[in-house]
């Protein structure tokens, strides 16, 4: 089954990236937000990202215009009614995601595939509120979506092979390398990533090394594009805390106990780049 029209719920950091990449690779896209203000902000960010690509000579002006013409922003979920695939990229709140899936199940055609971009929540929990659990899977993209090469598809115990095959075909057509993960806490990537981040936070908290040495050590010693504390500031400390806590809640594995400092920083609003302060200052 080849998709023609993709729906994206949420035009935040992840949603707008998914919308941009889908439109760039030729799909018609509908992206929704909960109000006009957030929609305008998200659409402006897509415009800016494409303008940067033109500036850098990575895209022609004609291709930018074509991409933009393929994206329709909306505040009305009814617009998803003729989408072949809808990717939900709302905030990481299971109650909210379930509500969105109940709505999508009602609005979308019976054959449409529904997916969630969750980085840590149980995909089965959202599939279970729909009448089409065989057509539900996880589509876990990575930040920044236009740059990161990976798409992690998450197959639940009810996802059909047909659904998985269609999502695999779509993911590859976006230019992503696609892996298939089981619907287990952390899937594949965050199961490896979070203990690494916890260790970096603990090293910093207990004064083993300075933030700069931790970052430089990992960046140059392991050839990572950025060190863990810089990366934490980019991803958002609140997001990381949420993911670590969610995996711990399901596994009770001590590898996923969030360090006290991380919790305090989130409480203080030191969330990283987005608030101007995290492990580093950005003001
Ligand atoms: N949108 C589009 N393009 C972007 C971009 C964005 N937000 N940010 C950077 N780029 C592009 C730049 O245009 C540039 O492209 P060219 O080389 O073709 O000019 C390229 O990416 C490199 O960017 P920069 O030179 O500005 O900066 P950099 O070399 O330091 O790279 C980075 C920036 C791509 C973010 C890189 O540091 C990196 O890959 N960092 C690690 C990111 C990572 O680990 N992400 C995963 C986070 S975890 C997650 O998402 C999962 C989860 O569940 C929590």
Boltz pocket constraint, residues with backbone or C-beta under 6 A from the ligand:
constraints:
  - pocket:
      binder: B
      contacts: [[A, 49], [A, 56], [A, 58], [A, 119], [A, 141], [A, 142], [A, 143], [A, 144], [A, 145], [A, 146], [A, 147], [A, 148], [A, 190], [A, 225], [A, 226], [A, 231], [A, 235], [A, 239], [A, 243]]
      max_distance: 6.0
